[in-house]
Amino acid sequence: MPNQVWAGDVTYLITNQGWLYLAIVMDLNSRRIIGWAISKRMTVSLVERALQMASTLRQRGQGILFHSNRGAQYTSKKFQGKGIIASMSGVGACLDNAVIERFFGSLKNERLLNVVHLTREIMKQDVEQYIRYYNHERLHTKLSDLTPISYEKLQSQVSGCA
């Protein structure tokens, strides 16, 4: 079922203008990226903006199990006060959030590898395009070779919520 367990993490991206940080929120049911934010700084505000986008898209957020690592952004009182139920990886246990790490690997290897991003704005546009591709076109073996969007539509039809 969608909106039961979400997961999030942050990765870094390099441009000729310097670093950018990408925070994402994924619905683990469909692997759909439902929230994301990019910033020059890795702050609580960055992960809050990604969570806000997800909550707005899904029109909820209260009481959802949210899995992340133990980064300062996710353990902060400000982030924890968003009405989510925290589920955090063990210290140094990167495989606990393997689905998110897999998305970051796909982004970097399928879209960003060997591409020089001259500006932060170009990087942001490239990430936006990849997220659209990932959600709407990229087939996932875990989802019976459907896209995240197609998988969610099929689930809603099966459950009679279409």
N, CA, C and O of each residue as an XYZ file, in Angstrom:
648
protein
N       0.835     -1.188      0.000
C       0.000      0.000      0.000
C       0.881      1.254      0.000
O       1.886      1.302      0.709
N       0.517      2.252     -0.777
C       1.274      3.503     -0.770
C       1.081      4.252      0.553
O       0.133      4.007      1.298
N       1.997      5.154      0.811
C       1.927      6.047      1.970
C       1.977      5.323      3.309
O       1.415      5.798      4.296
N       2.636      4.196      3.345
C       2.855      3.490      4.606
C       4.272      3.722      5.099
O       4.494      4.042      6.267
N       5.246      3.554      4.178
C       6.657      3.724      4.525
C       7.332      4.567      3.456
O       7.327      4.228      2.273
N       7.906      5.662      3.898
C       8.711      6.513      3.041
C      10.150      6.398      3.509
O      10.411      6.018      4.650
N      11.083      6.729      2.626
C      12.501      6.735      2.987
C      13.149      7.966      2.384
O      12.697      8.489      1.366
N      14.205      8.416      3.022
C      14.903      9.595      2.518
C      16.383      9.540      2.802
O      16.843      8.824      3.692
N      17.119     10.315      2.024
C      18.557     10.445      2.207
C      19.027     11.647      1.405
O      18.259     12.269      0.672
N      20.306     11.956      1.562
C      20.934     13.083      0.881
C      22.180     12.576      0.177
O      22.906     11.737      0.710
N      22.426     13.085     -1.018
C      23.675     12.805     -1.719
C      24.257     14.123     -2.215
O      23.580     15.150     -2.265
N      25.507     14.060     -2.570
C      26.183     15.254     -3.077
C      26.342     15.161     -4.587
O      26.449     14.073     -5.151
N      26.356     16.327     -5.231
C      26.524     16.439     -6.673
C      27.544     17.539     -6.939
O      27.520     18.574     -6.272
N      28.432     17.335     -7.892
C      29.473     18.331     -8.165
C      29.197     19.068     -9.471
O      28.802     18.472    -10.473
N      29.412     20.367     -9.433
C      29.337     21.211    -10.630
C      30.612     22.059    -10.678
O      31.390     22.078     -9.724
N      30.812     22.744    -11.775
C      31.961     23.653    -11.858
C      31.811     24.847    -10.921
O      32.794     25.529    -10.628
N      30.593     25.108    -10.448
C      30.361     26.190     -9.492
C      30.494     25.714     -8.047
O      30.458     26.530     -7.126
N      30.646     24.424     -7.838
C      30.758     23.880     -6.488
C      29.725     22.796     -6.233
O      29.034     22.347     -7.148
N      29.631     22.382     -4.967
C      28.768     21.277     -4.570
C      27.301     21.676     -4.526
O      26.949     22.829     -4.280
N      26.459     20.679     -4.774
C      25.027     20.746     -4.511
C      24.665     19.501     -3.722
O      25.326     18.469     -3.840
N      23.627     19.598     -2.924
C      23.142     18.460     -2.157
C      21.701     18.182     -2.558
O      20.875     19.093     -2.624
N      21.409     16.913     -2.825
C      20.082     16.477     -3.240
C      19.485     15.616     -2.141
O      20.060     14.596     -1.760
N      18.328     16.030     -1.633
C      17.567     15.227     -0.665
C      16.351     14.684     -1.391
O      15.688     15.407     -2.135
N      16.057     13.401     -1.173
C      14.873     12.811     -1.795
C      14.017     12.120     -0.749
O      14.485     11.744      0.325
N      12.741     11.964     -1.100
C      11.809     11.134     -0.335
C      11.205     10.160     -1.333
O      10.706     10.558     -2.386
N      11.259      8.884     -0.990
C      10.741      7.823     -1.848
C       9.645      7.068     -1.103
O       9.786      6.768      0.082
N       8.549      6.761     -1.803
C       7.538      5.855     -1.260
C       8.052      4.446     -1.540
O       8.169      4.052     -2.701
N       8.357      3.692     -0.504
C       8.971      2.384     -0.688
C       8.038      1.370     -1.343
O       8.508      0.372     -1.889
N       6.749      1.600     -1.301
C       5.803      0.697     -1.949
C       6.022      0.649     -3.457
O       6.057     -0.430     -4.048
N       6.169      1.812     -4.077
C       6.263      1.888     -5.535
C       7.629      2.349     -6.032
O       7.866      2.394     -7.239
N       8.517      2.687     -5.123
C       9.839      3.229     -5.468
C       9.736      4.618     -6.125
O      10.711      5.102     -6.701
N       8.575      5.250     -6.038
C       8.371      6.560     -6.657
C       9.043      7.647     -5.820
O       8.915      7.677     -4.596
N       9.759      8.538     -6.503
C      10.314      9.716     -5.837
C       9.167     10.698     -5.698
O       8.649     11.207     -6.692
N       8.770     10.964     -4.454
C       7.600     11.819     -4.222
C       7.977     13.184     -3.661
O       7.129     14.069     -3.546
N       9.241     13.354     -3.314
C       9.704     14.648     -2.840
C      11.197     14.766     -3.055
O      11.939     13.790     -2.951
N      11.620     15.980     -3.355
C      13.050     16.205     -3.497
C      13.346     17.690     -3.362
O      12.476     18.535     -3.572
N      14.587     17.991     -3.008
C      15.042     19.375     -2.899
C      16.545     19.401     -3.145
O      17.250     18.437     -2.847
N      17.022     20.501     -3.685
C      18.445     20.696     -3.961
C      18.875     22.003     -3.316
O      18.142     22.992     -3.333
N      20.080     21.993     -2.742
C      20.610     23.196     -2.104
C      22.141     23.176     -2.138
O      22.762     22.129     -2.322
N      22.725     24.350     -1.957
C      24.181     24.456     -1.832
C      24.657     23.972     -0.470
O      25.845     23.710     -0.283
N      23.736     23.852      0.480
C      24.095     23.435      1.839
C      23.258     22.239      2.270
O      22.079     22.129      1.932
N      23.894     21.343      3.025
C      23.201     20.166      3.546
C      22.675     20.523      4.937
O      23.391     20.428      5.934
N      21.408     20.935      4.978
C      20.816     21.432      6.211
C      19.506     20.712      6.519
O      18.995     19.945      5.704
N      18.980     20.972      7.701
C      17.664     20.452      8.055
C      16.620     20.992      7.086
O      15.695     20.274      6.706
N      16.760     22.241      6.689
C      15.816     22.859      5.752
C      15.755     22.086      4.435
O      14.683     21.960      3.844
N      16.881     21.571      3.974
C      16.920     20.805      2.736
C      16.028     19.571      2.835
O      15.199     19.340      1.955
N      16.184     18.781      3.886
C      15.374     17.561      4.014
C      13.922     17.899      4.348
O      13.016     17.153      3.979
N      13.694     19.007      5.037
C      12.318     19.445      5.312
C      11.595     19.802      4.025
O      10.420     19.472      3.864
N      12.281     20.474      3.103
C      11.655     20.842      1.826
C      11.292     19.603      1.010
O      10.235     19.567      0.380
N      12.156     18.588      1.015
C      11.850     17.342      0.307
C      10.636     16.667      0.944
O       9.757     16.174      0.237
N      10.588     16.644      2.281
C       9.451     16.044      2.982
C       8.175     16.836      2.727
O       7.105     16.246      2.575
N       8.269     18.152      2.679
C       7.089     18.986      2.416
C       6.538     18.723      1.023
O       5.322     18.658      0.841
N       7.423     18.569      0.031
C       6.968     18.262     -1.324
C       6.222     16.924     -1.330
O       5.164     16.802     -1.947
N       6.774     15.931     -0.645
C       6.135     14.611     -0.579
C       4.780     14.699      0.110
O       3.800     14.122     -0.361
N       4.727     15.417      1.215
C       3.473     15.553      1.966
C       2.409     16.279      1.155
O       1.229     15.936      1.223
N       2.824     17.280      0.388
C       1.896     18.023     -0.457
C       1.389     17.140     -1.593
O       0.190     17.114     -1.871
N       2.293     16.418     -2.249
C       1.893     15.535     -3.340
C       0.926     14.463     -2.859
O      -0.073     14.174     -3.518
N       1.229     13.880     -1.713
C       0.431     12.771     -1.204
C      -0.697     13.226     -0.283
O      -1.506     12.408      0.155
N      -0.756     14.514      0.011
C      -1.776     15.102      0.890
C      -1.837     14.386      2.230
O      -2.907     14.107      2.772
N      -0.656     14.103      2.736
C      -0.551     13.495      4.070
C       0.875     13.588      4.552
O       1.678     14.305      3.955
N       1.198     12.915      5.568
C       2.538     12.930      6.123
C       2.523     12.538      7.584
O       3.505     12.000      8.094
N       1.432     12.800      8.255
C       1.306     12.441      9.659
C       1.231     10.927      9.814
O       0.462     10.263      9.118
N       2.028     10.386     10.725
C       1.950      8.978     11.062
C       2.606      8.019     10.081
O       2.481      6.804     10.233
N       3.300      8.537      9.082
C       3.983      7.673      8.127
C       5.322      7.249      8.709
O       6.034      8.064      9.295
N       5.663      5.985      8.550
C       6.969      5.496      8.953
C       7.980      6.049      7.960
O       7.843      5.850      6.753
N       8.995      6.743      8.465
C       9.986      7.397      7.611
C      11.354      6.830      7.936
O      11.871      7.025      9.036
N      11.947      6.120      6.964
C      13.244      5.494      7.170
C      14.355      6.388      6.616
O      14.262      6.892      5.497
N      15.400      6.574      7.415
C      16.547      7.375      6.992
C      17.788      6.882      7.717
O      17.736      5.944      8.513
N      18.899      7.534      7.424
C      20.102      7.257      8.191
C      20.078      8.140      9.448
O      19.089      8.823      9.715
N      21.154      8.118     10.201
C      21.222      8.889     11.437
C      21.902     10.243     11.256
O      22.495     10.778     12.192
N      21.814     10.787     10.051
C      22.394     12.102      9.788
C      21.736     13.171     10.646
O      20.575     13.053     11.038
N      22.498     14.204     10.925
C      22.022     15.287     11.801
C      20.735     15.918     11.280
O      19.909     16.373     12.071
N      20.555     15.951      9.969
C      19.345     16.549      9.402
C      18.110     15.744      9.803
O      17.057     16.322     10.075
N      18.229     14.425      9.842
C      17.087     13.558     10.135
C      16.865     13.346     11.634
O      15.751     13.036     12.057
N      17.919     13.511     12.435
C      17.769     13.322     13.880
C      17.419     14.617     14.602
O      17.158     14.605     15.805
N      17.413     15.726     13.884
C      17.134     17.019     14.522
C      15.707     17.074     15.071
O      14.797     16.449     14.527
N      15.529     17.820     16.138
C      14.191     17.988     16.722
C      13.242     18.639     15.724
O      12.054     18.321     15.689
N      13.770     19.549     14.916
C      12.939     20.241     13.940
C      12.353     19.259     12.919
O      11.170     19.342     12.589
N      13.179     18.325     12.414
C      12.685     17.350     11.445
C      11.788     16.325     12.123
O      10.753     15.946     11.575
N      12.174     15.880     13.301
C      11.392     14.875     14.024
C      10.008     15.405     14.410
O       9.081     14.622     14.616
N       9.866     16.716     14.507
C       8.594     17.315     14.874
C       7.599     17.409     13.735
O       6.582     18.088     13.874
N       7.852     16.755     12.619
C       6.985     16.848     11.441
C       5.856     15.818     11.434
O       5.140     15.702     10.439
N       5.684     15.074     12.518
C       4.575     14.130     12.604
C       4.842     12.780     11.975
O       3.915     11.996     11.770
N       6.100     12.500     11.666
C       6.452     11.201     11.093
C       6.927     10.266     12.203
O       7.276     10.708     13.298
N       6.935      8.986     11.906
C       7.468      7.992     12.838
C       8.843      7.613     12.308
O       8.955      7.031     11.230
N       9.881      7.937     13.053
C      11.253      7.729     12.591
C      11.659      6.263     12.667
O      11.379      5.566     13.642
N      12.324      5.820     11.612
C      12.963      4.512     11.554
C      14.354      4.777     11.014
O      14.503      5.214      9.873
N      15.370      4.520     11.815
C      16.723      4.894     11.402
C      17.651      3.706     11.330
O      17.563      2.763     12.117
N      18.543      3.781     10.359
C      19.560      2.753     10.174
C      20.469      2.693     11.385
O      20.580      3.647     12.155
N      21.109      1.561     11.532
C      22.150      1.448     12.535
C      23.340      2.303     12.138
O      23.513      2.621     10.962
N      24.154      2.673     13.105
C      25.327      3.499     12.837
C      26.232      2.766     11.850
O      26.612      1.619     12.087
N      26.575      3.424     10.749
C      27.458      2.853      9.742
C      26.841      1.741      8.919
O      27.562      1.020      8.230
N      25.523      1.581      8.969
C      24.849      0.490      8.247
C      24.211      1.022      6.975
O      22.991      1.164      6.900
N      25.036      1.317      5.972
C      24.523      1.936      4.739
C      23.542      1.036      3.997
O      22.679      1.537      3.276
N      23.654     -0.272      4.155
C      22.762     -1.173      3.434
C      21.335     -1.131      3.966
O      20.418     -1.616      3.302
N      21.128     -0.559      5.156
C      19.780     -0.428      5.694
C      18.913      0.486      4.841
O      17.686      0.412      4.904
N      19.531      1.339      4.051
C      18.793      2.263      3.191
C      19.169      1.995      1.733
O      19.343      2.924      0.944
N      19.291      0.721      1.392
C      19.798      0.318      0.082
C      18.933      0.806     -1.077
O      19.468      1.103     -2.146
N      17.630      0.897     -0.904
C      16.754      1.335     -1.998
C      17.071      2.776     -2.392
O      17.110      3.109     -3.576
N      17.292      3.613     -1.406
C      17.649      5.012     -1.690
C      19.030      5.083     -2.323
O      19.232      5.813     -3.294
N      19.974      4.336     -1.785
C      21.325      4.328     -2.350
C      21.295      3.831     -3.795
O      22.066      4.306     -4.629
N      20.424      2.894     -4.090
C      20.279      2.384     -5.456
C      19.782      3.483     -6.384
O      20.258      3.609     -7.512
N      18.816      4.286     -5.908
C      18.347      5.409     -6.724
C      19.491      6.372     -7.006
O      19.683      6.789     -8.148
N      20.255      6.729     -5.972
C      21.372      7.665     -6.176
C      22.392      7.083     -7.155
O      22.932      7.808     -7.990
N      22.659      5.782     -7.057
C      23.574      5.144     -7.996
C      23.051      5.196     -9.417
O      23.811      5.457    -10.349
N      21.757      4.948     -9.593
C      21.148      5.013    -10.924
C      21.234      6.427    -11.487
O      21.598      6.615    -12.647
N      20.902      7.412    -10.673
C      20.990      8.811    -11.105
C      22.398      9.135    -11.583
O      22.582      9.692    -12.666
N      23.381      8.787    -10.778
C      24.762      9.156    -11.096
C      25.309      8.358    -12.271
O      26.045      8.905    -13.092
N      24.965      7.070    -12.370
C      25.511      6.241    -13.448
C      24.733      6.360    -14.751
O      25.328      6.291    -15.827
N      23.423      6.537    -14.681
C      22.613      6.601    -15.897
C      22.505      8.010    -16.463
O      22.291      8.179    -17.663
N      22.649      9.016    -15.620
C      22.397     10.383    -16.090
C      23.604     11.320    -15.954
O      23.862     12.126    -16.847
N      24.338     11.219    -14.849
C      25.338     12.237    -14.558
C      26.776     11.824    -14.877
O      27.657     12.679    -14.967
N      27.019     10.534    -15.049
C      28.371     10.035    -15.289
C      28.956     10.641    -16.563
O      28.305     10.667    -17.608
N      30.173     11.119    -16.461
C      30.919     11.698    -17.592
C      30.261     12.943    -18.188
O      30.534     13.299    -19.334
N      29.402     13.600    -17.421
C      28.800     14.857    -17.863
C      29.332     15.965    -16.970
O      29.229     15.887    -15.746
N      29.897     16.990    -17.579
C      30.389     18.129    -16.815
C      29.243     19.125    -16.677
O      28.715     19.624    -17.670
N      28.873     19.403    -15.445
C      27.811     20.385    -15.190
C      28.470     21.716    -14.862
O      29.061     21.891    -13.797
N      28.355     22.646    -15.797
C      29.026     23.928    -15.633
C      28.416     24.762    -14.525
O      29.122     25.486    -13.824
N      27.096     24.661    -14.365
C      26.431     25.485    -13.349
C      25.531     24.626    -12.465
O      25.148     23.514    -12.828
N      25.213     25.162    -11.317
C      24.271     24.493    -10.421
C      22.887     24.403    -11.054
O      22.175     23.417    -10.862
N      22.513     25.414    -11.797
C      21.191     25.422    -12.440
C      21.068     24.298    -13.463
O      20.027     23.646    -13.541
N      22.112     24.067    -14.242
C      22.092     22.971    -15.213
C      21.997     21.637    -14.491
O      21.276     20.745    -14.938
N      22.709     21.487    -13.385
C      22.629     20.245    -12.603
C      21.210     20.041    -12.090
O      20.670     18.937    -12.162
N      20.606     21.110    -11.569
C      19.241     21.005    -11.057
C      18.281     20.553    -12.163
O      17.430     19.696    -11.928
N      18.411     21.117    -13.353
C      17.557     20.722    -14.472
C      17.772     19.257    -14.853
O      16.815     18.544    -15.155
N      19.021     18.813    -14.837
C      19.335     17.430    -15.163
C      18.719     16.467    -14.142
O      18.187     15.421    -14.512
N      18.795     16.824    -12.864
C      18.209     15.990    -11.814
C      16.685     15.940    -11.969
O      16.091     14.867    -11.864
N      16.053     17.081    -12.215
C      14.600     17.118    -12.427
C      14.193     16.205    -13.577
O      13.221     15.459    -13.464
N      14.933     16.259    -14.681
C      14.621     15.418    -15.840
C      14.778     13.945    -15.495
O      13.963     13.119    -15.905
N      15.824     13.612    -14.741
C      16.025     12.215    -14.382
C      14.912     11.708    -13.473
O      14.442     10.584    -13.645
N      14.484     12.516    -12.513
C      13.404     12.090    -11.607
C      12.122     11.843    -12.399
O      11.411     10.874    -12.134
N      11.819     12.712    -13.371
C      10.648     12.479    -14.230
C      10.803     11.164    -14.995
O       9.872     10.361    -15.056
N      11.973     10.953    -15.572
C      12.246      9.708    -16.289
C      12.108      8.512    -15.347
O      11.454      7.527    -15.691
N      12.707      8.587    -14.182
C      12.699      7.493    -13.209
C      11.263      7.122    -12.808
O      10.922      5.942    -12.732
N      10.443      8.118    -12.557
C       9.060      7.872    -12.131
C       8.130      7.448    -13.265
O       7.233      6.632    -13.054
N       8.336      7.995    -14.471
C       7.377      7.803    -15.562
C       7.811      6.835    -16.661
O       6.963      6.315    -17.386
N       9.123      6.581    -16.800
C       9.587      5.779    -17.939
C      10.468      4.591    -17.561
O      10.435      3.562    -18.237
N      11.239      4.716    -16.513
C      12.217      3.677    -16.171
C      11.501      2.466    -15.577
O      10.781      2.576    -14.585
N      11.713      1.315    -16.199
C      11.089      0.087    -15.725
C      11.884     -0.484    -14.549
O      13.112     -0.405    -14.515
N      11.153     -1.063    -13.581
C      11.776     -1.605    -12.373
C      11.422     -3.082    -12.259
O      10.245     -3.441    -12.241
N      12.424     -3.927    -12.182
C      12.149     -5.359    -12.053
C      11.386     -5.653    -10.768
O      10.549     -6.555    -10.747
N      11.655     -4.920     -9.707
C      10.954     -5.114     -8.436
C       9.455     -4.836     -8.574
O       8.652     -5.342     -7.789
N       9.086     -4.041     -9.562
C       7.684     -3.670     -9.792
C       7.107     -4.425    -10.985
O       6.228     -3.908    -11.676
N       7.584     -5.628    -11.233
C       7.130     -6.450    -12.369
C       7.316     -5.721    -13.701
O       6.448     -5.771    -14.573
N       8.443     -5.051    -13.845
C       8.796     -4.308    -15.059
C       7.811     -3.194    -15.388
O       7.524     -2.930    -16.556
N       7.304     -2.553    -14.363
C       6.476     -1.357    -14.521
C       7.254     -0.143    -14.029
O       8.256     -0.280    -13.327
N       6.788      1.040    -14.400
C       7.341      2.267    -13.827
C       6.672      2.506    -12.481
O       5.608      1.943    -12.224
N       7.263      3.326    -11.612
C       6.590      3.632    -10.346
C       5.185      4.202    -10.527
O       4.271      3.830     -9.790
N       5.003      5.085    -11.482
C       3.685      5.677    -11.730
C       2.701      4.606    -12.201
O       1.574      4.545    -11.709
N       3.113      3.766    -13.146
C       2.239      2.693    -13.644
C       1.886      1.713    -12.537
O       0.749      1.248    -12.451
N       2.848      1.402    -11.700
C       2.609      0.478    -10.597
C       1.553      1.036     -9.640
O       0.655      0.314     -9.206
N       1.669      2.331     -9.313
C       0.682      2.959     -8.431
C      -0.705      2.976     -9.068
O      -1.699      2.719     -8.390
N      -0.781      3.276    -10.368
C      -2.071      3.280    -11.055
C      -2.698      1.895    -11.035
O      -3.895      1.755    -10.785
N      -1.897      0.875    -11.296
C      -2.392     -0.498    -11.276
C      -2.895     -0.874     -9.886
O      -3.941     -1.509     -9.752
N      -2.160     -0.489     -8.865
C      -2.590     -0.783     -7.484
C      -3.913     -0.109     -7.150
O      -4.777     -0.705     -6.507
N      -4.070      1.142     -7.592
C      -5.319      1.848     -7.281
C      -6.493      1.235     -8.025
O      -7.609      1.226     -7.505
N      -6.271      0.722     -9.233
C      -7.341      0.057     -9.986
C      -7.729     -1.262     -9.315
O      -8.911     -1.589     -9.212
N      -6.739     -2.007     -8.866
C      -6.986     -3.289     -8.215
C      -7.730     -3.090     -6.903
O      -8.604     -3.881     -6.549
N      -7.375     -2.020     -6.180
C      -8.023     -1.790     -4.881
C      -9.362     -1.072     -5.014
O     -10.085     -0.906     -4.032
N      -9.689     -0.645     -6.238
C     -10.967      0.037     -6.467
C     -10.950      1.495     -6.101
O     -12.007      2.101     -5.924
N      -9.756      2.083     -5.981
C      -9.650      3.487     -5.591
C      -9.407      4.387     -6.790
O      -9.107      5.566     -6.604
N      -9.520      3.892     -7.991
C      -9.213      4.685     -9.187
C     -10.258      5.736     -9.452
O     -10.146      6.487    -10.420
